[in-house]
Amino acid sequence: MTLKPVLNAFGTVPAVRDLTERLPARGQVLRLGGLPGSSGAVLAAWLVQTFPQRLLTIVAPTPADAERWLTDLSHLTDEVTALYPQREALGEDEPHYEIAGERAEAIQALLQGRLRVLVTTARATAERTLLPAALDRLRLTLAVGERRPPLEVARLLETMGYKRVPTVTEVAEFSVRGGILDVYGFGMAAPARLEWWGDDISSLRGFDLTTQRSLQELSEVTVLPINTEAIREEADSRPSALPPSRRTLLELLPSDTIVIEEAFGPDLDEVTRAWNEAEHHLDVARRLGEQVPSRDAIFEGPDAWRAHIEAFPRLMLRDDEPDLQFGFFPPERIDRDLNRLRALLGSSPPSLILCDNEGQLERMEELLEEGARFRTGATLAIGALDGGFVLPSLRVLTDHEIFRRARRLRRPRRYRQAAPSAATGALTLGDYVVHLEHGIGVYRGIQTITVGESTLEVAIVEYEGGDRLNVPLYRLDQLERYRSAGEDGDRPPPRIHRLGGTSWQRVREKTRQAIKQMAAELLDLYARRKVTGGYAFPPDTKWQRELESSFLYEDTPDQRKATEELKRDMEQPRPMDRLLVGDVGYGKTEIAVRAAFKAVQGGKQVAVLVPTTILAEQHGRTFTERLADFPVKIEVLSRFRTAKEQKAALARLASGETDVVIGTHRLLSKDVAFKDLGLLVVDEEHRFGVKHKERLKALRLSVDVLTLTATPIPRTLHLSLAGLRDLTLIETPPRDRSPILTFVEPWDDPLLEEAFAREIDRGGQVFAVHNRIETIDTVAAKVQSLAPRARVGVAHGQMSAEDLEEVMRRFVAGEVDILVSTMIVESGLDVPNANTMVVHDAHRFGLAQLYQLRGRVGRSHRRAYCYLLVPDTIDADAEERLKVLEHHTDLGAGYRIALKDLELRGAGNLLGAEQSGHAQAVGFDLYMRWLEETVRAL
């Protein structure tokens, strides 16, 4: 806990002492007023500290409010705190493991008496669940030395809802290999590996999901059930309509629990609304063919719920007619004015400035200057509270409020996953593979063989005539999966070679000679750029370090590496040409901002070229916000600017007054002149036409070029992989992201009604893409009929610039719940609160387009959903594209989707007919591997 001074100052307030004496008894309520910002969370932390024997439960109106309370409390108390989130589905079990796991762990801690603070929502407290019964009956504790046969444990795990897999890579899975069992479940801090000697557990260790290596030893592990199916089957077989084992959270709380309730107005009572709408949603689910329980089985009615919650001692936070007035105030607005901040710090009461991370704290120290800071008595600390407040003896300020930055809640994900690999995935039985020495065969799986007195795990490859080759796992680098153009069934399977035959050697030699010739030609093209003299930017300045340390989120390792590689390139005396490949939302824009700032400090201008007006506006906002504290002049050239404004902007660009210009292909027009262009940032280059690419090609010979892409076109990607263009991969996802659940379905009113309702019920927003302007208003009217409560907006390219800008602004601000739009939202809109995407006629879109669209959602810690709507019958190519997206839901899939896109398009587009034939003969992966080796050798 880093914020003890805040609690100490809070405890000296007279109203706090009054609260101690007037704390309500059971069945009573005390209304509290004058608690702005995060002072309500401070009150909660103080209550936990003052009444150590009692449980404190915070009932928030919405999931977003609950997240805010939880994050604030994590910085204010070290006591055991848990979130009990509401279900996102109406059935008994929550399909989103992050939510299901938090629910199970919160009830487990509550039943064991370990919990001190419980944060939840009104709706969650009204949900009936079988979890307590499941935890009582199906909880599994395993310890070293315990006698419990491995087959019995495996059977129990399956009963608890765990999925048996070959290798455990995420939560809710287990695997068995001989006398070793791996499991990763709810209630576990990390996955566990158990080993048996006979029927006794002889070893228990944690292990790494990515490397699969065993880690620290453990004495015991507790595994909680994944779902309540086994209990439900038993409960539903009873004659009573409502078996006693279904209970609400309120039934589990001790009777003296102190409940803090945020005031519920008539239109904010989530329980009443959820109850009224539940029957309709359940009927929709039944029409979809789902087996769902009755409303009474999964919800407590509003009257019963209100009577239940009113039985507890309650503190209600409301400013109208309070019984006890604290009289705290929100802090004065700073609005990035450092002079105003310094003046405020010199006034009474003393100030505490809370910074979100170490980098922000260091930057704040530099900005305030040491002498001024100590003279004013301001204290700096790390602690990410949601909002500031002023106590009689202490003013609490937050850095995101000082700099007018939106605060994004970024809780770490509860359950880890194996890190995504750049490879296309593991081999499966029956795959064609290529061995470097023996050619193409069929993969037949992994076996353990005996060699002398030891055992060895080997991959089995079968060749012509049934001959088999054993490849030790430590020599798997000798194998490549065979992939080629046209794996959708149009081409015949590859010819399998004979083990020990000569045909593979002939194919291999012929292919390598052809590669050598092509590589020499390509190298000549790229060598011309490398020998051209360029501008070497100076080393980092103090301002550069300030900018990078001010990033609100901690850099991922890949982001740090990308920043270093980029700056190293810029400091070389030759033009940079670097391709930055990062999945949607992985922080590529932040790296571009750092590069642009470095260029500006070197006295050069920067052009940021983007494919759409919407993306230009988004980048304009991002660059302006990030560089607001530095003397950098930023302009946006787009159709949202009048002809007069554009003319003036071009004049400033030519005179050197503008440092950074962001725009669409308008930047490549002949009338656009720079005084001294030093860096060109190109976002999604494959979206530009041939003429624009020719202009870019000319620019590449004279200025540094940084290309950003999420789903790279194969040509770009593979020339990069072959070393012909500098490549940086950002593969590390932000910690709190979840994979996007993707469904390919025909248009179905009940399905969409349910999808819209689920998103809006949790306070979120929806993208609905329909790419035909002539019928978009009809589709918007249909959407409105399916979501009557929603505020629906329409956006397309033929709207006036003013109307389009306004609807986009309203959607970003949360004033529009569902945005029905054309492809103009494909890239550029960053709306973390929008986590459902519906794409109508998805079969008409390309793979890269669909991937970009899906990337608009899943930008926060919430589970995201993507519905790709298609007719009942579509062509084979479209079906294959959609299968790829449905399969690659994990983070970082853009790289692999590009590889699959290459297969679907055919290698001929990349290599030309002759080279395509060679790639077909040996498989694309091996072909590219040899191309890379050849380039290095040359």
Protein Blocks (a to p, Z undefined) as FASTA:
>chain_A
ZZlmmmmmmmmpmklmmmmmmoccehiacddehiehjllmmmmmmmmmmmmmbccddddf
blklmmmmmmmmmmmbcbdcddddddfbfblbdfblklmmmmmmmmmmmmnopafbdcdd
fklmmpccfklmmmmmmgccddehiacdfklmmmmmmmnopacdfbdcbehiacdehjac
cdddehiabdcddddehjacfbdcdddfklopacdddfbdcdddfblmlmmmmmmmpmbf
bdfkbccfklmpcfklccddddddfklmmklmmmmmmmmmmmmmmmnopacddfklmpcc
fklmmmmmmmpccddddfehpfbdgkpacdddfklpaklmmmmmmpccddddddfbfklm
mmmmmmnopklmmmnopacdddddfbdcddfkbccddfklmnopacddddddfbdcdddd
fbebdcdehiacddfklopaddebjcdddehjbccdddddddehhiacdddfklmmmpcc
dddehilopaccdddddehiaklmmmmmmmmmmmmmmmmmmmmmmmmmmmpccddddddd
fklmmmmmmpmbacdfklmmmmmmmmmmmmpccdcdddddddehilpmmmmmmmmmmmmm
nopacddddfbfklmmmmmmmmmmmmmmpccddddddfkbcfklmmmmmmmmmnomambd
cddfklmpmklccfbdcbdcdehkllpcfklmmmmmmmmmmmccddddfbdcfklmmmmm
nopaccdddfbdcfkbccdddddddddfklmmmmmmmmmmnopacddddfbfklmmmmmm
mmmmmmmmbccddddfkbcfklmmmmmmmmmnopafbdcddfklmgopacfklccdcdeh
kllpcfklmmmmmmmgopafbdcdddddddfbdcfklmmmmmmmmmmmcghklmmmmmmm
mmmnopklmnojmlmmmmmmnojklmmmmmmmmmmmZZ
